[in-house]
Structure formats: structure tokens, C-alpha cells
Amino acid sequence: MTKRIRVGVIFGGRSGEHEISLKSAKSIIDALDPERYEIVPIGITKAGRWLMSSDATNLLPASVVATGDHDVALFGDPTHGELVRLDGAGPSAVGELDVVFPVLHGTYGEDGTIQGLLELASVPYVGSGVLGSSSGMDKIAMKRLFRDAGLPIVEFAYFLRSQWRADRETVLDRVEAEIGYPSFAKPANLGSSVGISKAVDRASLGRAIDEAARFDRRILVERGVDAREIEVAVLGNDEPLASLPGEIVPHAEFYDYETKYERDVAEYDIPARLSEALTTEIQSLAVRAFEAVDAAGLGRVDFFVERGTDRVYVNEINTMPGFTTISMYPKLWEASGLSYRALVDRLIELAFDRHRETARSVRTRDERHSEEN
């Protein structure tokens, strides 16, 4: 019998998107073929505590996080690339992981932090590396990379929370002069529309910045665009492919957190009703955006298509998009001919491929001399 691949599915985390991660992880675990994979669910509480459940078949993510069997940890030591149980008797090995699927959205999961730990431990993992994850998470760094790559983006301004607290009026004057109204204030490092608010005048701009400043020390304000919201799923490593585009019809002023995950009132038009030329343009831009941040494995690239002109703007890339039952990323690939289960299998294959490619790089002088000899 072929040995099953041991997959650590990490979910939860210290993020405003904790609950979304639980839903995504449940869907992924349900899709993993138990005859092919040994599933190791690892929940991280909002306080950062790592827990492991022994019963993946009956997994209820919320209960795993609340009442996991025991505390575990993963050390950044490539000679001990295994989970370690933490108890009163001291650390004890639980077993090595062949690959990790870090289903963590937002802070401490999608921003390069856990990717750095997995790199140190030399464990293959699904998704982008440290650079791709961190630049894809930080909207300011992301947009500067997009701009450097020649991608069309909406005008934006950014500033520190400390600058906002020190002199609100100067910041408001600057944003009004550079961006105007309507505009959107966002925390630089968060996803799923958490902390995003629309501003139509100076008073609402102040409130929007206050809300964004609750979540991050760096704040971004973008010009509002009367546009259709189009999304494309990207899959691959060095030769990424783009899915058919999909359109979000939010039935709200904008596609906010409640519309995405709580009220379930948004509609999805997949494939989006676009001309062949516009579809091709958007797919090409999606791949270029993916490459601009050095993403890997998966990414969902979001676009604005301005009404009246059909001008396309790249909004952002999400390097660990939601995998819930209403998430766009798997829906887009399903419409493009790739089932949910096949998509998860492909992502795990890509994780191994990227790990092998990374291992080709010489890291130390000893490795270089050994290679030369």
C-alpha cells in the first residue's frame, strides 16, 4: 500500500480573519482524500496557542480550537521538522509533516510570518513564500510593486497611524488634495475587507481613517472608482495560469466583510460577462500581478473595470484567498474545469515542486564547495 502523504492543515490564528480561516479549513479537510492523505488538523487560537485534534474525520474547527487534544508546536529547526507535543513531561515528538497547508488568512498567517517558520523548518507548504506573502499582504508594498511592473492601479496615498494621531487636519488636507472623494480608507495589512470604509466628505473620511487605524499602524486611502468588481484565480509557480474571470455583484455599497461572510447576499457571475478581448487582457494582468509580488501556488487577483470606459485597474492580490463554500477562488477554477478536490491536490503538488526548486539553491559556503567537488 502506498504511504499516505501527511498533510498538516493549520487554521485559526491571531487575526481578524480567524473565523474565516476555520470555515476555509473545514472545506479543505473535507476535500482531502483520506486514502491519499493523512490529515493532521492544527488549530491556532486567537491567543496564538497551537492545538492538535486526533479526530480529523469528525472535525469541527471551532471545537478543535476550543478543546484540542493537546498543545503542539513546530520548531524552526530543519533537523527536527516535526510537530512536538507540549505537556508536563516535556516536549515529545508527534511526527513529521510531509507538507503543510497553512489555511491562515490575515495577520500572522498570510503575511510571511508562518511562511518564515516553515522555511526555517524546511517543510514544504502550500502557497507563496515569505516575500510573496508579505508583499501580497501589505497593500502599500503591493501597489508599489504593481506600479513598478507597469500595471494599471488606482491613485492612492498612505501614512502612519502616528502621523494621523499627531496631526489629523494635515493628513486630511493631504488626502483631499491627492485623492478626493469618494475614496476608501484601508488598513495596509489586513484582508477580507476588514477595517475598510467609504468616505464621501471630510467628516466621513476622518471616521474611515479612525476605523482603519484600529487594525494597523499604516493606512492607505484610494480613489473610489465607479466600477464592476472582477476577480481572477491564478494557479502555479514559475508558469502560472489564470482562470476565467468572475464578477461580484455585492447588492451593497461595496463588497464588505458582512456581504462576503455573514449575510451571503452577494451574487457571482461566473464567467463574467466581458468581451473576449477584455477577458484576455484581465487574465494577462492577473498573471503579471502574481509575478510582480513573486507569488506561488495560488492567488486571487481583484480588478476594477470602470463603467463607461472599460478601463481596467488591478486592485490587489490575495495570496491565501478564502476556501469557504461561497469563496470565489475555488468557484472560478471549477468554472474553468478544475474541481475543488483536484484543485487541492494540485496545490499540494505545487508545494512539493516549489520546495524541490528551493532546495536547488546553495545557501552556505560548505554547500558550494561540496557542489564544486
KAGI-V112206 format. One record per residue. N is the residue number from 1. RES is the residue in three letters. PHI is phi in whole degrees, -180 to 180 (* if undefined). PSI is psi in whole degrees, 0 to 359 (* if undefined). BURIAL is + if it has 24 or more other ideal C-beta (glycine too) atoms within 12 Angstrom, else -. Layout:
N;RES;PHI;PSI;BURIAL + N;RES;PHI;PSI;BURIAL
//
This chain:
1;MET;*;133;- + 2;THR;-66;135;- + 3;LYS;-65;134;- + 4;ARG;-74;148;- + 5;ILE;-79;127;+ + 6;ARG;-89;111;+ + 7;VAL;-109;118;+ + 8;GLY;-88;117;+ + 9;VAL;-101;109;+ + 10;ILE;-99;132;+ + 11;PHE;-149;170;+ + 12;GLY;93;241;+ + 13;GLY;96;168;+ + 14;ARG;-88;73;+ + 15;SER;-150;157;+ + 16;GLY;-69;351;+ + 17;GLU;-107;24;+ + 18;HIS;-55;309;+ + 19;GLU;-65;325;+ + 20;ILE;-64;320;+ + 21;SER;-61;320;+ + 22;LEU;-60;317;+ + 23;LYS;-66;317;+ + 24;SER;-62;315;+ + 25;ALA;-63;320;+ + 26;LYS;-60;316;+ + 27;SER;-65;319;+ + 28;ILE;-67;316;+ + 29;ILE;-63;320;+ + 30;ASP;-63;331;+ + 31;ALA;-85;340;+ + 32;LEU;-71;128;+ + 33;ASP;-71;114;- + 34;PRO;-65;342;- + 35;GLU;-79;338;- + 36;ARG;-101;330;- + 37;TYR;-124;142;+ + 38;GLU;-97;115;+ + 39;ILE;-94;127;+ + 40;VAL;-118;96;+ + 41;PRO;-75;130;+ + 42;ILE;-126;112;+ + 43;GLY;-98;140;+ + 44;ILE;-114;124;+ + 45;THR;-73;171;+ + 46;LYS;-66;341;+ + 47;ALA;-88;354;- + 48;GLY;97;8;- + 49;ARG;-80;132;- + 50;TRP;-93;130;+ + 51;LEU;-131;149;+ + 52;MET;-127;137;+ + 53;SER;-100;146;+ + 54;SER;-94;357;- + 55;ASP;-124;83;- + 56;ALA;-72;331;+ + 57;THR;-67;331;- + 58;ASN;-109;31;- + 59;LEU;-65;127;+ + 60;LEU;-121;105;- + 61;PRO;-52;319;+ + 62;ALA;-62;320;- + 63;SER;-73;329;- + 64;VAL;-63;315;+ + 65;VAL;-66;325;+ + 66;ALA;-81;325;- + 67;THR;-137;45;- + 68;GLY;-60;155;+ + 69;ASP;-63;319;+ + 70;HIS;-163;161;+ + 71;ASP;-75;141;+ + 72;VAL;-135;168;+ + 73;ALA;-150;158;+ + 74;LEU;-122;121;+ + 75;PHE;-91;148;+ + 76;GLY;-82;54;- + 77;ASP;-127;111;- + 78;PRO;-66;343;- + 79;THR;-83;352;- + 80;HIS;-136;62;- + 81;GLY;-81;60;+ + 82;GLU;-140;160;+ + 83;LEU;-72;144;+ + 84;VAL;-123;128;+ + 85;ARG;-81;136;+ + 86;LEU;-110;118;- + 87;ASP;-148;185;- + 88;GLY;-63;335;- + 89;ALA;-83;358;- + 90;GLY;103;170;- + 91;PRO;-63;142;- + 92;SER;-143;143;- + 93;ALA;-69;138;- + 94;VAL;-100;329;+ + 95;GLY;141;153;- + 96;GLU;-76;152;+ + 97;LEU;-106;132;+ + 98;ASP;-75;326;+ + 99;VAL;-159;154;+ + 100;VAL;-121;137;+ + 101;PHE;-110;96;+ + 102;PRO;-82;89;+ + 103;VAL;-84;63;+ + 104;LEU;-118;124;+ + 105;HIS;-105;139;+ + 106;GLY;86;205;+ + 107;THR;-58;140;+ + 108;TYR;65;11;+ + 109;GLY;-141;324;+ + 110;GLU;-112;3;+ + 111;ASP;-106;12;+ + 112;GLY;98;350;+ + 113;THR;-72;307;+ + 114;ILE;-71;331;+ + 115;GLN;-62;322;+ + 116;GLY;-64;320;- + 117;LEU;-63;316;+ + 118;LEU;-67;326;+ + 119;GLU;-64;315;+ + 120;LEU;-61;321;- + 121;ALA;-79;351;+ + 122;SER;58;46;+ + 123;VAL;-108;127;+ + 124;PRO;-59;144;+ + 125;TYR;-149;154;+ + 126;VAL;-76;137;+ + 127;GLY;102;188;+ + 128;SER;-69;158;+ + 129;GLY;-79;195;+ + 130;VAL;-62;311;+ + 131;LEU;-66;310;+ + 132;GLY;-61;320;+ + 133;SER;-68;312;+ + 134;SER;-69;319;+ + 135;SER;-74;330;+ + 136;GLY;-73;335;+ + 137;MET;-83;323;+ + 138;ASP;-87;107;+ + 139;LYS;-62;330;+ + 140;ILE;-72;310;+ + 141;ALA;-62;319;+ + 142;MET;-60;311;+ + 143;LYS;-68;328;+ + 144;ARG;-69;323;- + 145;LEU;-68;319;+ + 146;PHE;-59;314;+ + 147;ARG;-62;319;- + 148;ASP;-66;331;- + 149;ALA;-85;2;- + 150;GLY;79;20;- + 151;LEU;-84;145;+ + 152;PRO;-76;123;+ + 153;ILE;-132;160;+ + 154;VAL;-79;148;+ + 155;GLU;-59;142;- + 156;PHE;-146;159;+ + 157;ALA;-134;154;+ + 158;TYR;-145;160;+ + 159;PHE;-163;169;+ + 160;LEU;-90;151;- + 161;ARG;-61;324;+ + 162;SER;-64;324;- + 163;GLN;-67;321;- + 164;TRP;-64;316;+ + 165;ARG;-70;328;- + 166;ALA;-76;326;- + 167;ASP;-156;81;- + 168;ARG;-60;317;+ + 169;GLU;-64;320;- + 170;THR;-65;319;- + 171;VAL;-64;316;+ + 172;LEU;-62;317;+ + 173;ASP;-59;315;- + 174;ARG;-65;314;- + 175;VAL;-65;318;+ + 176;GLU;-61;319;+ + 177;ALA;-72;322;- + 178;GLU;-89;328;- + 179;ILE;-116;312;+ + 180;GLY;78;200;+ + 181;TYR;-130;152;+ + 182;PRO;-71;159;+ + 183;SER;-148;168;+ + 184;PHE;-128;130;+ + 185;ALA;-100;136;+ + 186;LYS;-139;146;+ + 187;PRO;-69;143;+ + 188;ALA;-66;325;+ + 189;ASN;-121;79;+ + 190;LEU;-167;164;+ + 191;GLY;-135;189;+ + 192;SER;57;28;+ + 193;SER;64;17;+ + 194;VAL;-69;131;+ + 195;GLY;78;9;+ + 196;ILE;-96;134;+ + 197;SER;-140;151;+ + 198;LYS;-93;142;+ + 199;ALA;-121;135;+ + 200;VAL;-120;350;- + 201;ASP;-158;180;- + 202;ARG;-62;319;- + 203;ALA;-65;313;- + 204;SER;-71;332;+ + 205;LEU;-65;317;+ + 206;GLY;-60;317;+ + 207;ARG;-66;321;- + 208;ALA;-65;319;+ + 209;ILE;-68;320;+ + 210;ASP;-57;317;+ + 211;GLU;-66;315;+ + 212;ALA;-63;324;+ + 213;ALA;-70;346;+ + 214;ARG;-67;334;- + 215;PHE;-107;344;+ + 216;ASP;-157;159;+ + 217;ARG;-86;351;- + 218;ARG;-123;133;+ + 219;ILE;-123;141;+ + 220;LEU;-118;138;+ + 221;VAL;-127;127;+ + 222;GLU;-117;151;+ + 223;ARG;-67;135;+ + 224;GLY;-75;144;+ + 225;VAL;-127;133;+ + 226;ASP;-77;98;- + 227;ALA;-148;159;+ + 228;ARG;-80;146;+ + 229;GLU;-104;114;+ + 230;ILE;-116;140;+ + 231;GLU;-128;146;+ + 232;VAL;-132;135;+ + 233;ALA;-92;136;+ + 234;VAL;-119;140;+ + 235;LEU;-139;131;+ + 236;GLY;138;179;+ + 237;ASN;-113;265;+ + 238;ASP;-79;341;- + 239;GLU;-128;70;- + 240;PRO;-70;152;+ + 241;LEU;-119;149;+ + 242;ALA;-106;142;+ + 243;SER;-80;178;+ + 244;LEU;-63;146;+ + 245;PRO;-74;152;+ + 246;GLY;-126;154;+ + 247;GLU;-116;139;+ + 248;ILE;-99;128;+ + 249;VAL;-114;94;- + 250;PRO;-74;339;+ + 251;HIS;53;36;- + 252;ALA;-151;173;- + 253;GLU;-61;324;- + 254;PHE;-155;172;+ + 255;TYR;-81;81;+ + 256;ASP;-92;181;+ + 257;TYR;-60;314;+ + 258;GLU;-63;319;- + 259;THR;-64;321;+ + 260;LYS;-69;315;+ + 261;TYR;-124;345;+ + 262;GLU;-114;312;- + 263;ARG;-90;340;- + 264;ASP;52;47;- + 265;VAL;-107;353;- + 266;ALA;-72;150;+ + 267;GLU;-112;152;- + 268;TYR;-123;128;+ + 269;ASP;-107;102;- + 270;ILE;-128;120;+ + 271;PRO;-73;157;+ + 272;ALA;-66;148;+ + 273;ARG;-82;88;- + 274;LEU;-130;155;+ + 275;SER;-66;160;- + 276;GLU;-60;320;- + 277;ALA;-65;317;- + 278;LEU;-69;322;+ + 279;THR;-60;313;+ + 280;THR;-63;318;- + 281;GLU;-61;314;+ + 282;ILE;-67;319;+ + 283;GLN;-63;320;+ + 284;SER;-65;317;+ + 285;LEU;-65;325;+ + 286;ALA;-63;315;+ + 287;VAL;-65;319;+ + 288;ARG;-64;321;+ + 289;ALA;-66;318;+ + 290;PHE;-59;314;+ + 291;GLU;-73;330;+ + 292;ALA;-63;327;+ + 293;VAL;-100;5;+ + 294;ASP;60;45;+ + 295;ALA;-74;165;+ + 296;ALA;-152;153;+ + 297;GLY;79;282;+ + 298;LEU;-144;157;+ + 299;GLY;-172;145;+ + 300;ARG;-114;123;+ + 301;VAL;-104;128;+ + 302;ASP;-106;140;+ + 303;PHE;-129;156;+ + 304;PHE;-110;133;+ + 305;VAL;-115;108;+ + 306;GLU;-64;130;- + 307;ARG;-69;138;- + 308;GLY;94;329;- + 309;THR;-119;339;- + 310;ASP;62;21;- + 311;ARG;-71;135;- + 312;VAL;-102;133;+ + 313;TYR;-123;135;+ + 314;VAL;-80;122;+ + 315;ASN;-87;300;+ + 316;GLU;-165;169;+ + 317;ILE;-119;141;+ + 318;ASN;-114;114;+ + 319;THR;-86;351;+ + 320;MET;-139;73;+ + 321;PRO;-67;160;+ + 322;GLY;-59;145;+ + 323;PHE;-120;27;+ + 324;THR;-73;174;+ + 325;THR;-66;342;- + 326;ILE;-110;14;+ + 327;SER;-78;145;+ + 328;MET;-71;322;+ + 329;TYR;-56;304;+ + 330;PRO;-67;329;+ + 331;LYS;-63;319;+ + 332;LEU;-65;320;+ + 333;TRP;-73;327;+ + 334;GLU;-62;317;+ + 335;ALA;-67;338;+ + 336;SER;-93;4;+ + 337;GLY;103;9;- + 338;LEU;-118;117;+ + 339;SER;-70;165;- + 340;TYR;-58;310;+ + 341;ARG;-63;317;- + 342;ALA;-64;326;- + 343;LEU;-65;314;+ + 344;VAL;-63;317;+ + 345;ASP;-59;316;+ + 346;ARG;-64;321;+ + 347;LEU;-64;323;+ + 348;ILE;-69;320;+ + 349;GLU;-59;316;+ + 350;LEU;-64;326;+ + 351;ALA;-63;315;+ + 352;PHE;-65;318;+ + 353;ASP;-60;314;- + 354;ARG;-68;323;+ + 355;HIS;-63;318;+ + 356;ARG;-64;319;- + 357;GLU;-65;319;- + 358;THR;-63;322;+ + 359;ALA;-66;344;- + 360;ARG;-71;341;- + 361;SER;-79;135;- + 362;VAL;-79;129;- + 363;ARG;-107;333;- + 364;THR;-131;165;- + 365;ARG;-64;324;- + 366;ASP;-62;318;- + 367;GLU;-64;319;- + 368;ARG;-63;314;- + 369;HIS;-67;323;- + 370;SER;-65;321;- + 371;GLU;-67;321;- + 372;GLU;-68;328;- + 373;ASN;-85;*;-
//
